[in-house]
Amino acid sequence: MALLEVTNLGISFGGLQAVAGFDLTVETGHLYGLIGPNGAGKTTAFNMLTGMYRPSEGNIILDGEDVTGKSPEYISKAGIARTFQNIRLFRLMTVLDNVKVGMHNRIHYPMWDGVFRTRTYKEKEHDMNRKALQLLKVFGLDDKADYAASQLPYGQQRKLEICRALASKPKLLLLDEPAAGMNPNETEELMDTVRKVRDDFGIAILLIEHDMKFVMGICEDITVLEYGRIIAHGDGETVSNDPRVIAAYLGGEDD
């Protein structure tokens, strides 16, 4: 059974069909790309997969469970985590605390333990600190654990956002334009980071990205959207040579 099975997913806003007939199969341990021109419906698809939008039609099956239309909190607990186009860190909180926020759906203790700082509270907090530091070490950020998130350079803020998403122990990680705003050196480093995350954590990764070198360099399967519909699917070579994909990106006749 595939980790994620999406069939005939669609959503309308008023009279506008933003996404229609969206099908996707994701296997554990694989890297997938979702590409297309601006306005093609890529982030809208992500928003449906993570519960931010309720689909008008179709089904989302995650690890055998139907999560169609469930809340973002429910889907996060079920095993899908994401990052965003625009970095959404808690800028005034420390790097360590940003990662700990990602653990909120996995670590629990009664309110009174928190109020009175009981032994249970201290043990839970110690465990969270330890696990957060381990994650930060994977990204080379453990020495900046006490920095405010806003003090990190742009590329490291991107890494921190991925680190926070991983703190929720996802089965599937969605990255929305992770290389946006990065210089070539930062992009190359991020490619290595994404591969390392896939290999070390054994999860599936689905990413949206406009940097074609980035996508073709790491994604094993690529789906192309245009006007909310899939126009191509396959490996990098197949997709990059598809006339419909070329027409969608460069303009020209499209039968």
Protein Blocks (a to p, Z undefined) as FASTA:
>chain_A
ZZbdcehiacdehjacfbghiacdddehiacddeddehilmmmmmmmmnopaccfbdcdd
eehiacehiafklmmmnopacddfbacbdfkbcfklmmmmmmmmmgccdfklmmnopakl
mmmmmmmmmmmmmmmmmnopmmmmmpcfklpcfklmmmmmmmmmmmnopabdcdehklgo
iafklmmmmmmmmmmmmmmnopacddddfblklmmmmpmbdcddeehiafbdcdfklmmm
pmklmmmmnopadZZ
